[in-house]
């Protein structure tokens, strides 16, 4: 047996918005609810149908599945409908204070006070500041409480007048047959009063755009893309609601000398051929100043020296990383004829025992060629 199309059940088009779906459901649920049609089996069945349709179409994932595959997208045994009136009561909970004998708490803060939005601000710092920690002051554009009306949106205290629709109660009662519905007054939005004259600075919104200065301490050891949360430094809330939070995202600039991996620092240190051959004392850079280390004679290129506790402080642990320096033997460039002659003469003076790495490679290369020729 083919099931009726959910969109047809609610009387809406396939392009209906979430609000259209909600409105259609409210209207039909009120009409066919069993408490309003006692003993009417047809109304009861219709109420179940519209509940099932709403439960699918109000859920973005279920709606997408239904739009693609129809009823078959849920399988034969799949129960897409909860077979209860919980969705009915939930959807009416924000409107009705007293329905079918249930009391629904309606408070000013629940409906009309709203937390301000969170903000994100990016700060770029250098590696030295990330290592040592700094205090920084910056400006952000945000919504702040209007100081002229203290966030009320009214010109002054006398601008508030009692709502004549609900007589200042914030609620109105509607009787439909034997059902009494207590509904939030849509003129004063449950406040019980309305603003006769709005504030000329915020135009009744209670908030204004402003640039404010914010100060914060960036801790030592902070990592790239780490975020710092400043509670209550975001946008001001609506109607006395709490302010949002301000998130500071840290971006660490690329360093000319060091690269970072967690708490360790790495750098490359160019040295001359002579220095690599004879060794001696050399100066190594660190974030804490120059460090002198002993370079052994005959140091080869790419040799890495580890200097303990000269890296970055860990943000989450009581430890300090290490500094790793890799020496790079620099080949001289732009040599004169005389300099080249000295090098040629020097090359003639050295033997294979002075070049163990090269000699080992030459032997391995020769053995490889022999094996290659024997396979042919």
C-alpha positions, 0 to 999 in steps of 0.5 A, spaced: 500 500 500 502 506 497 503 511 503 501 518 502 506 524 500 508 527 506 508 534 503 501 533 501 499 531 508 501 538 510 499 541 504 506 545 503 510 545 497 517 541 496 520 548 497 517 549 503 522 553 508 522 550 515 518 555 518 513 554 513 513 546 515 512 548 522 506 553 521 503 548 517 503 543 522 501 547 528 495 549 524 493 542 522 495 539 529 490 544 532 485 542 528 485 534 528 488 533 535 484 527 539 482 532 545 478 536 540 475 531 536 474 525 541 471 519 539 473 521 531 477 515 528 478 519 522 481 525 526 485 521 530 488 517 524 489 524 520 493 527 527 498 521 526 499 522 519 501 529 520 505 528 526 509 523 522 510 527 516 512 533 521 517 528 524 520 527 518 520 534 514 522 538 520 529 533 521 534 536 515 537 529 515 530 525 514 528 530 510 534 530 505 533 522 505 525 523 504 527 527 498 531 523 495 528 516 496 521 517 498 518 512 503 523 507 501 529 511 504 526 509 511 525 501 510 519 497 511 520 496 518 523 503 520 519 507 524 520 514 523 514 516 527 514 516 535 507 515 535 506 520 541 504 527 542 511 530 544 513 533 538 506 537 538 507 539 545 514 541 544 512 545 538 507 549 542 511 550 548 514 556 546 507 559 545 502 556 549 502 557 557 497 552 559 494 547 554 491 540 555 492 541 562 499 542 562 503 548 565 509 551 561 513 555 564 514 562 561 519 567 563 521 573 560 529 571 560 527 564 557 523 568 551 526 575 550 533 575 554 538 572 549 546 571 550 550 575 545 554 572 540 561 570 541 567 573 537 573 571 534 580 575 533 586 573 530 593 576 533 599 575 530 606 574 534 613 572 533 616 566 536 620 570 541 613 572 544 610 565 544 616 563 548 616 568 553 609 570 553 606 577 553 601 582 555 597 585 549 592 590 548 588 590 542 581 593 539 575 589 537 569 592 533 563 589 537 556 590 540 556 593 546 550 595 551 547 602 549 549 607 555 544 612 554 538 607 555 542 602 559 540 596 554 532 598 555 531 601 548 527 606 551 528 614 551 527 614 558 523 610 564 517 614 562 517 611 555 515 604 558 507 604 558 502 598 560 501 594 554 493 595 553 492 588 549 494 584 555 493 589 561 500 588 563 500 581 564 504 579 558 499 573 557 493 573 554 488 567 554 484 564 548 478 560 549 477 555 543 471 550 545 473 547 552 480 548 551 483 554 554 490 557 551 494 561 555 499 565 550 504 570 550 502 577 548 504 578 541 504 586 542 509 586 548 512 579 547 511 577 554 514 584 557 507 587 559 509 593 557 511 597 550 516 602 549 512 609 547 519 612 545 525 609 543 532 611 545 535 615 539 542 612 540 540 605 539 533 606 535 530 601 540 535 595 540 539 596 546 545 595 543 550 599 539 556 598 535 563 600 538 570 599 538 573 597 545 580 595 547 581 589 550 587 586 554 590 579 555 596 575 557 598 570 552 602 565 556 609 562 554 609 556 550 603 557 546 602 554 540 600 556 533 592 556 532 591 555 540 585 559 542 584 563 548 577 564 551 575 571 554 569 570 558 564 576 557 568 580 552 564 578 546 557 581 543 553 584 549 546 580 550 539 582 548 534 585 553 539 583 559 542 577 557 549 575 558 555 577 553 558 572 549 565 570 549 571 573 545 576 567 542 583 570 541 586 565 535 594 565 536 598 566 529 605 565 530 609 568 524 615 564 521 622 565 524 628 567 520 632 562 524 628 557 527 622 552 526 618 549 531 616 542 533 612 542 539 616 544 544 623 543 540 626 548 536 631 546 530 635 551 526 641 550 521 648 553 522 653 554 516 660 553 518 666 553 513 670 547 511 676 549 515 672 550 521 669 543 520 676 540 519 679 543 525 673 544 530 673 549 535 668 553 539 662 556 535 656 560 537 649 558 536 643 562 536 637 561 541 631 564 544 635 566 550 641 569 547 648 566 544 650 559 546 657 557 545 658 549 544 665 545 542 665 543 535 669 537 534 674 536 528 672 533 522 665 534 523 661 532 517 655 536 514 648 535 517 651 533 524 646 535 529 647 538 536 642 537 541 642 543 546 638 541 552 632 545 555 634 551 550 627 550 546 620 552 548 617 552 554 611 547 554 604 550 555 601 544 559 607 541 562 612 543 567 618 542 562 622 545 556 624 543 550 631 542 546 634 546 541 637 542 535 642 545 531 644 542 524 651 544 521 651 545 514 658 545 511 658 551 506 662 550 499 665 557 497 663 560 491 666 566 487 673 563 488 679 567 484 684 563 480 689 564 485 684 561 490 682 555 485 689 553 484 690 553 492 684 548 492 687 544 486 694 543 490 690 541 496 687 536 493 693 533 490 696 533 497 690 529 501 690 521 500 684 516 500 685 516 508 683 523 508 676 521 505 673 515 508 666 517 506 668 518 499 672 512 499 667 507 502 662 510 497 667 508 491 668 501 493 660 500 494 659 503 487 664 499 484 661 492 487 654 494 485 657 495 477 660 488 478 654 485 480 650 488 475 655 486 469 654 479 472 647 479 471 647 481 464 
